[in-house]
Amino acid sequence: MSPNEQTLRVLQVSAFYPAHGGGIEVVAGRLAEGLASEGVQLTWMAGGSSEEVPQGGNGLRVEPASAVDFCERFLGLPLPLWGLASLRKLWKAVRSAQLVQVHDYLYFPSLITLLFAWCLRRPVVVTQHIGWIEFNSSVARFILRMLNRSLGRFVLARVARVIFVSRPVADYWAAILRRDQPGDVIANGVDHQRYAPAAPGLRDGALKLLFVGRFVEKKGIHLLRSCLDIPGVHWTFVGWGPLSPRQWDLAEQVTVLEGLRAEEVVHFYQQADLLVLPSKGEGFPLVIQESLACGTPVFVSEEVRSAFPSLDERCVFAADVSGADAAIQLRQALSKVASEPDLLRKARPHAEQLSRQWSWESCVEAYLRIYRSISGCN
């Protein structure tokens, strides 16, 4: 059999599986399913508890790794460490693959995978979801800056291809790698069958504001504490993490829900009047696309707003949360939007239409073209 007739064998490595919670893991899961359906023989290794391991089949082989993570529970930073038995499985999986796909370089499993791939001379594609994170802590900012400018530069300059999830992430790394075009920009898709508008209904009473994501600093959750008393709104927080709003002095107009599955969150997207996610350093959060697909307008940071491939200002609102007065800027901008509920409700069809620019089918096709160009398989 000639090389061009061989089934492409790909190993994908991520920190966790989607059930653990997190946009990177959801993207990895959709890519795994989509690539396998296109005939790729894909092995997916990630850590997490046994109940988080997804089903394989139809060209997708799931190889769970045993992992411990001492940092995530207390700091909100996922830093999983794999055991020796899992590292031996990883070595065998890299050796069996024609191409290795890694999601974000700055994880222990990612770095070990890169080391194994270089030893075994396997080409690596890195999807870099995250660029710069403006932590409140100057120590955390210093550490991240040093890691990206040293280890990050070393890694991303030596892989076969780098894929960025948004233009701001690509621009950030272009400055570090000193290249005008350091890689490809491929936007994540959205599942339009799962995330779709609900049947039209009467919307009255308090304006429903929704936050979905991990309760950590980079999501901007701490900034929302000063916005809870905006008149005429009810807040719902869906997620988990060390900065849970349950720790705040909550009023009746605030609901906190933790541990929901992805399919359970759809209802809250559909019923909300506005998704609020003032995050930084994320590239392009998947929940933004999911909310829009459900017909719900979004309120984001200026950084995320600049990452939209195509923008409709009737359903995308933003505030500058990069400065010391971020909480003040956010409250002022959000109060202005909340004072015009009719405009938000009229924005729903525009939100759903804007979401049509993304699909998992086109995302998978773009990845597959890159894989084939590197491996020589058609």
Buried (B, 14 or more C-beta within 10 A) or exposed (E): EEEEEBEBBBBBBBBBBBBBBBBBBBBBBBBBBBBBBBEBBBBBBBBBEEEBBBEBEEBBBBBBBBBEBEEBEEBBEBBBBBEEEBBEBBBEBBEEBBBBBBBBBBBBBBBBBBEBBBEEEBBBBBBBBBBBBBBEEEEBBEEBBEEBEEEBBEBBEEBBBBBBBBBBBBBBBBEBBEBEEBBBBBBBBBBBEEBBBEEEEEBEEBBBBBBBBBBBBBBBBBBBBBBBEBEEBBBBBBBBBBBBBEEBEBEEBBBBBBEBEBEEBBEBBBBBBBBBBBBBBBBBBBBBBBBBBBBBBBBBBBBBBBBBEEBBEBBBBBBBBEEEEBBBBBBEBBBEBBEEBEEBBEBBEBBBBBBEBBBBEEBBBBBBEBBBEBBEBE
